[in-house]
Amino acid sequence: MAKAASERPIIIKRVRKAAHAHHGGSWKVAYADFVTAMMAFFMVLWIVGMDEKTRQSIEGYFSNPAGYKKGYGSGVSPISSGNSPARIATNQLKMIVHTAEQKSFAEAAERIRAKLDSARGALGTARFEVAVGDDGLRIELLESGSGDTFFERGSATMQPAARLGLTLIAQELVALRNRIVLEGHTDAATYSANASYTNWELSADRANAARRVLEAAGIAEARVSEVRGYADTKPRVVDDPMAAENRRISVLLPFSQLRTVSDSSSHGD
């Protein structure tokens, strides 16, 4: 019996593991990156579609998720200092929103230029400059030569070319959500002997005239956050204070992350 047991053959089984496909699990990493990118994309669309106060609330949460805008005894949240994840997330959110706004402004600028060009026959010699700068989307109505294309000299009564141009501009600005700042500028000429009505009042009245046209064309009153009258203090042609180009109206849509206007409205009739 013992001999039979010792003569029993020894069987060795070798289990060969099936080889993975040549790509292994790398597709999972690529898929995860894709899903993350899509999530960030839809977050951008969602955030850009909100009003500015809501975007500020989201920013406040990322800056201090633990004690969201409730304050701390030390005055500074430890979570929002240094290179914390919350601070990094806030900076990334700002960058994403800013980039999306730049693209939106650039597309709006192209549409505005095209619309103004198509109406060139009715606008005559009126000059419009549309550009995206460091402060946001800026549209300027510029006088040229000795003509009074937008306003009569010394008057806040708007000419037809200015009214038509602003109406066309408003049709494109309606789709955007950014706040609007209106600026009035004059040259250095004195148009009234009355000391109580100077270029300060004239520039503000012209900016308000532009505001009324924009609002009549569909711009919500709440979006006009500030009306500024600069008189001749910010000339476009510095070397020539009397240059026609210094007489202008500016329509500014500031970037939401580079705010230059206050929450309170300062416009009025």
KOLZAFI-789119 format. One record per residue (C-alpha): residue number from 0; residue in three letters; x, y, z. Coordinates in pm, whole numbers. Layout:
N
- NUM | ALA | X | Y | Z .
...
This chain:
269
- 0 | MET | 0 | 0 | 0 .
- 1 | ALA | 284 | 235 | 85 .
- 2 | LYS | 458 | 144 | -241 .
- 3 | ALA | 149 | 228 | -444 .
- 4 | ALA | 131 | 567 | -278 .
- 5 | SER | 496 | 642 | -352 .
- 6 | GLU | 455 | 551 | -717 .
- 7 | ARG | 161 | 787 | -765 .
- 8 | PRO | 262 | 1034 | -1036 .
- 9 | ILE | 307 | 1397 | -936 .
- 10 | ILE | 103 | 1627 | -1155 .
- 11 | ILE | 211 | 1994 | -1175 .
- 12 | LYS | -48 | 2234 | -1311 .
- 13 | ARG | 71 | 2567 | -1442 .
- 14 | VAL | -202 | 2828 | -1480 .
- 15 | ARG | -118 | 3085 | -1743 .
- 16 | LYS | -280 | 3422 | -1687 .
- 17 | ALA | -434 | 3578 | -1991 .
- 18 | ALA | -243 | 3882 | -2106 .
- 19 | HIS | -415 | 4222 | -2094 .
- 20 | ALA | -482 | 4404 | -2411 .
- 21 | HIS | -197 | 4624 | -2527 .
- 22 | HIS | -363 | 4940 | -2395 .
- 23 | GLY | -419 | 4801 | -2047 .
- 24 | GLY | -630 | 5035 | -1832 .
- 25 | SER | -514 | 5362 | -1988 .
- 26 | TRP | -854 | 5416 | -2148 .
- 27 | LYS | -998 | 5462 | -1802 .
- 28 | VAL | -767 | 5756 | -1737 .
- 29 | ALA | -853 | 5913 | -2071 .
- 30 | TYR | -1223 | 5864 | -2007 .
- 31 | ALA | -1193 | 6021 | -1661 .
- 32 | ASP | -1015 | 6322 | -1811 .
- 33 | PHE | -1289 | 6355 | -2071 .
- 34 | VAL | -1566 | 6342 | -1810 .
- 35 | THR | -1383 | 6600 | -1595 .
- 36 | ALA | -1341 | 6833 | -1894 .
- 37 | MET | -1708 | 6801 | -1983 .
- 38 | MET | -1809 | 6873 | -1626 .
- 39 | ALA | -1591 | 7187 | -1624 .
- 40 | PHE | -1738 | 7293 | -1959 .
- 41 | PHE | -2096 | 7265 | -1840 .
- 42 | MET | -2005 | 7442 | -1517 .
- 43 | VAL | -1873 | 7734 | -1722 .
- 44 | LEU | -2194 | 7749 | -1926 .
- 45 | TRP | -2399 | 7735 | -1608 .
- 46 | ILE | -2199 | 8004 | -1427 .
- 47 | VAL | -2173 | 8244 | -1723 .
- 48 | GLY | -2551 | 8231 | -1758 .
- 49 | MET | -2598 | 8363 | -1403 .
- 50 | ASP | -2616 | 8724 | -1295 .
- 51 | GLU | -2314 | 8884 | -1135 .
- 52 | LYS | -2437 | 8865 | -776 .
- 53 | THR | -2489 | 8490 | -808 .
- 54 | ARG | -2138 | 8449 | -952 .
- 55 | GLN | -2001 | 8644 | -656 .
- 56 | SER | -2187 | 8412 | -420 .
- 57 | ILE | -2027 | 8108 | -586 .
- 58 | GLU | -1687 | 8273 | -558 .
- 59 | GLY | -1750 | 8344 | -191 .
- 60 | TYR | -1835 | 7981 | -129 .
- 61 | PHE | -1513 | 7856 | -292 .
- 62 | SER | -1311 | 8113 | -98 .
- 63 | ASN | -1459 | 8004 | 233 .
- 64 | PRO | -1676 | 7691 | 210 .
- 65 | ALA | -1668 | 7625 | 585 .
- 66 | GLY | -1793 | 7958 | 711 .
- 67 | TYR | -1940 | 8103 | 395 .
- 68 | LYS | -1949 | 8480 | 440 .
- 69 | LYS | -2017 | 8447 | 815 .
- 70 | GLY | -1689 | 8595 | 930 .
- 71 | TYR | -1418 | 8478 | 1165 .
- 72 | GLY | -1285 | 8606 | 1494 .
- 73 | SER | -945 | 8663 | 1338 .
- 74 | GLY | -1102 | 8837 | 1041 .
- 75 | VAL | -953 | 8599 | 784 .
- 76 | SER | -1061 | 8248 | 701 .
- 77 | PRO | -770 | 8003 | 731 .
- 78 | ILE | -918 | 7806 | 444 .
- 79 | SER | -889 | 8094 | 199 .
- 80 | SER | -527 | 8182 | 274 .
- 81 | GLY | -210 | 8069 | 105 .
- 82 | ASN | -227 | 7806 | -168 .
- 83 | SER | -516 | 7616 | -14 .
- 84 | PRO | -737 | 7402 | -240 .
- 85 | ALA | -1020 | 7651 | -191 .
- 86 | ARG | -803 | 7941 | -310 .
- 87 | ILE | -678 | 7739 | -607 .
- 88 | ALA | -1035 | 7644 | -699 .
- 89 | THR | -1143 | 8009 | -676 .
- 90 | ASN | -860 | 8123 | -903 .
- 91 | GLN | -941 | 7852 | -1154 .
- 92 | LEU | -1307 | 7950 | -1148 .
- 93 | LYS | -1217 | 8314 | -1208 .
- 94 | MET | -993 | 8216 | -1499 .
- 95 | ILE | -1263 | 8000 | -1656 .
- 96 | VAL | -1529 | 8271 | -1625 .
- 97 | HIS | -1291 | 8542 | -1753 .
- 98 | THR | -1191 | 8333 | -2055 .
- 99 | ALA | -1555 | 8257 | -2135 .
- 100 | GLU | -1642 | 8628 | -2112 .
- 101 | GLN | -1353 | 8722 | -2339 .
- 102 | LYS | -1483 | 8483 | -2602 .
- 103 | SER | -1840 | 8606 | -2558 .
- 104 | PHE | -1728 | 8970 | -2589 .
- 105 | ALA | -1519 | 8898 | -2899 .
- 106 | GLU | -1814 | 8729 | -3069 .
- 107 | ALA | -2047 | 9015 | -2972 .
- 108 | ALA | -1796 | 9269 | -3106 .
- 109 | GLU | -1789 | 9095 | -3443 .
- 110 | ARG | -2169 | 9093 | -3463 .
- 111 | ILE | -2189 | 9460 | -3368 .
- 112 | ARG | -1934 | 9558 | -3634 .
- 113 | ALA | -2121 | 9357 | -3896 .
- 114 | LYS | -2453 | 9515 | -3801 .
- 115 | LEU | -2310 | 9867 | -3811 .
- 116 | ASP | -2141 | 9801 | -4147 .
- 117 | SER | -2469 | 9675 | -4293 .
- 118 | ALA | -2634 | 10004 | -4193 .
- 119 | ARG | -2350 | 10222 | -4320 .
- 120 | GLY | -2576 | 10397 | -4573 .
- 121 | ALA | -2806 | 10525 | -4298 .
- 122 | LEU | -2524 | 10598 | -4053 .
- 123 | GLY | -2332 | 10813 | -4298 .
- 124 | THR | -1995 | 10927 | -4167 .
- 125 | ALA | -2064 | 10820 | -3807 .
- 126 | ARG | -1763 | 10651 | -3646 .
- 127 | PHE | -1796 | 10354 | -3413 .
- 128 | GLU | -1506 | 10174 | -3248 .
- 129 | VAL | -1572 | 9831 | -3098 .
- 130 | ALA | -1294 | 9653 | -2908 .
- 131 | VAL | -1233 | 9409 | -2623 .
- 132 | GLY | -973 | 9551 | -2383 .
- 133 | ASP | -843 | 9487 | -2035 .
- 134 | ASP | -1154 | 9637 | -1878 .
- 135 | GLY | -1411 | 9461 | -2096 .
- 136 | LEU | -1609 | 9525 | -2414 .
- 137 | ARG | -1594 | 9895 | -2504 .
- 138 | ILE | -1798 | 10060 | -2781 .
- 139 | GLU | -1728 | 10424 | -2861 .
- 140 | LEU | -1924 | 10672 | -3069 .
- 141 | LEU | -1662 | 10913 | -3202 .
- 142 | GLU | -1715 | 11251 | -3361 .
- 143 | SER | -1488 | 11320 | -3658 .
- 144 | GLY | -1381 | 11633 | -3840 .
- 145 | SER | -1587 | 11943 | -3778 .
- 146 | GLY | -1921 | 11764 | -3805 .
- 147 | ASP | -2172 | 11708 | -3525 .
- 148 | THR | -2273 | 11352 | -3609 .
- 149 | PHE | -2400 | 11239 | -3271 .
- 150 | PHE | -2488 | 11564 | -3090 .
- 151 | GLU | -2512 | 11927 | -3189 .
- 152 | ARG | -2231 | 12136 | -3049 .
- 153 | GLY | -2300 | 12219 | -2686 .
- 154 | SER | -2623 | 12016 | -2684 .
- 155 | ALA | -2736 | 11683 | -2536 .
- 156 | THR | -2999 | 11637 | -2808 .
- 157 | MET | -2911 | 11319 | -2992 .
- 158 | GLN | -2884 | 11312 | -3370 .
- 159 | PRO | -3049 | 11033 | -3578 .
- 160 | ALA | -2717 | 10861 | -3653 .
- 161 | ALA | -2640 | 10819 | -3283 .
- 162 | ARG | -2990 | 10693 | -3209 .
- 163 | LEU | -2976 | 10437 | -3493 .
- 164 | GLY | -2625 | 10321 | -3401 .
- 165 | LEU | -2713 | 10273 | -3033 .
- 166 | THR | -3029 | 10087 | -3125 .
- 167 | LEU | -2832 | 9843 | -3342 .
- 168 | ILE | -2574 | 9801 | -3065 .
- 169 | ALA | -2845 | 9733 | -2807 .
- 170 | GLN | -2984 | 9450 | -3019 .
- 171 | GLU | -2658 | 9260 | -2964 .
- 172 | LEU | -2605 | 9362 | -2601 .
- 173 | VAL | -2946 | 9229 | -2495 .
- 174 | ALA | -2816 | 8871 | -2515 .
- 175 | LEU | -2530 | 8944 | -2272 .
- 176 | ARG | -2570 | 8962 | -1893 .
- 177 | ASN | -2284 | 9191 | -1799 .
- 178 | ARG | -2349 | 9528 | -1644 .
- 179 | ILE | -2326 | 9839 | -1857 .
- 180 | VAL | -2141 | 10162 | -1780 .
- 181 | LEU | -2207 | 10472 | -1991 .
- 182 | GLU | -1947 | 10748 | -2022 .
- 183 | GLY | -1979 | 11093 | -2173 .
- 184 | HIS | -1679 | 11297 | -2291 .
- 185 | THR | -1644 | 11646 | -2437 .
- 186 | ASP | -1361 | 11847 | -2586 .
- 187 | ALA | -1217 | 12148 | -2403 .
- 188 | ALA | -1443 | 12405 | -2568 .
- 189 | THR | -1679 | 12615 | -2357 .
- 190 | TYR | -2031 | 12599 | -2497 .
- 191 | SER | -2228 | 12799 | -2245 .
- 192 | ALA | -2176 | 13129 | -2075 .
- 193 | ASN | -2382 | 12997 | -1786 .
- 194 | ALA | -2141 | 12888 | -1514 .
- 195 | SER | -2402 | 12650 | -1373 .
- 196 | TYR | -2398 | 12439 | -1689 .
- 197 | THR | -2050 | 12328 | -1788 .
- 198 | ASN | -1891 | 12041 | -1977 .
- 199 | TRP | -1943 | 11829 | -1666 .
- 200 | GLU | -2318 | 11859 | -1694 .
- 201 | LEU | -2307 | 11831 | -2074 .
- 202 | SER | -2105 | 11508 | -2073 .
- 203 | ALA | -2333 | 11351 | -1810 .
- 204 | ASP | -2646 | 11457 | -2000 .
- 205 | ARG | -2513 | 11302 | -2320 .
- 206 | ALA | -2434 | 10976 | -2140 .
- 207 | ASN | -2786 | 10974 | -1997 .
- 208 | ALA | -2929 | 11038 | -2343 .
- 209 | ALA | -2744 | 10729 | -2464 .
- 210 | ARG | -2879 | 10533 | -2166 .
- 211 | ARG | -3236 | 10620 | -2254 .
- 212 | VAL | -3191 | 10503 | -2613 .
- 213 | LEU | -3039 | 10171 | -2500 .
- 214 | GLU | -3319 | 10110 | -2252 .
- 215 | ALA | -3582 | 10196 | -2513 .
- 216 | ALA | -3417 | 9941 | -2743 .
- 217 | GLY | -3454 | 9659 | -2489 .
- 218 | ILE | -3169 | 9690 | -2239 .
- 219 | ALA | -3300 | 9627 | -1886 .
- 220 | GLU | -3271 | 9931 | -1658 .
- 221 | ALA | -3104 | 9720 | -1388 .
- 222 | ARG | -2812 | 9643 | -1618 .
- 223 | VAL | -2707 | 10009 | -1642 .
- 224 | SER | -2506 | 10031 | -1324 .
- 225 | GLU | -2338 | 10368 | -1370 .
- 226 | VAL | -2353 | 10682 | -1582 .
- 227 | ARG | -2034 | 10888 | -1587 .
- 228 | GLY | -1969 | 11240 | -1712 .
- 229 | TYR | -1597 | 11311 | -1758 .
- 230 | ALA | -1616 | 11648 | -1933 .
- 231 | ASP | -1276 | 11701 | -2102 .
- 232 | THR | -1066 | 11529 | -1833 .
- 233 | LYS | -1000 | 11212 | -2035 .
- 234 | PRO | -924 | 11327 | -2390 .
- 235 | ARG | -875 | 11065 | -2658 .
- 236 | VAL | -631 | 11296 | -2838 .
- 237 | VAL | -415 | 11423 | -2552 .
- 238 | ASP | -211 | 11662 | -2764 .
- 239 | ASP | -520 | 11836 | -2901 .
- 240 | PRO | -784 | 11908 | -2634 .
- 241 | MET | -1012 | 12056 | -2903 .
- 242 | ALA | -1001 | 11748 | -3130 .
- 243 | ALA | -1340 | 11620 | -3247 .
- 244 | GLU | -1249 | 11265 | -3136 .
- 245 | ASN | -1252 | 11385 | -2777 .
- 246 | ARG | -1630 | 11434 | -2809 .
- 247 | ARG | -1756 | 11081 | -2764 .
- 248 | ILE | -1988 | 10841 | -2586 .
- 249 | SER | -1851 | 10514 | -2446 .
- 250 | VAL | -2057 | 10203 | -2375 .
- 251 | LEU | -1857 | 9971 | -2148 .
- 252 | LEU | -1939 | 9615 | -2043 .
- 253 | PRO | -1685 | 9538 | -1769 .
- 254 | PHE | -1554 | 9190 | -1703 .
- 255 | SER | -1731 | 9047 | -1399 .
- 256 | GLN | -1398 | 8966 | -1230 .
- 257 | LEU | -1258 | 9315 | -1293 .
- 258 | ARG | -1543 | 9520 | -1158 .
- 259 | THR | -1517 | 9895 | -1203 .
- 260 | VAL | -1870 | 9984 | -1097 .
- 261 | SER | -2055 | 9977 | -768 .
- 262 | ASP | -2362 | 9774 | -682 .
- 263 | SER | -2574 | 10085 | -642 .
- 264 | SER | -2728 | 10241 | -951 .
- 265 | SER | -2632 | 10600 | -1020 .
- 266 | HIS | -2829 | 10674 | -1332 .
- 267 | GLY | -3128 | 10898 | -1358 .
- 268 | ASP | -3321 | 11135 | -1574 .
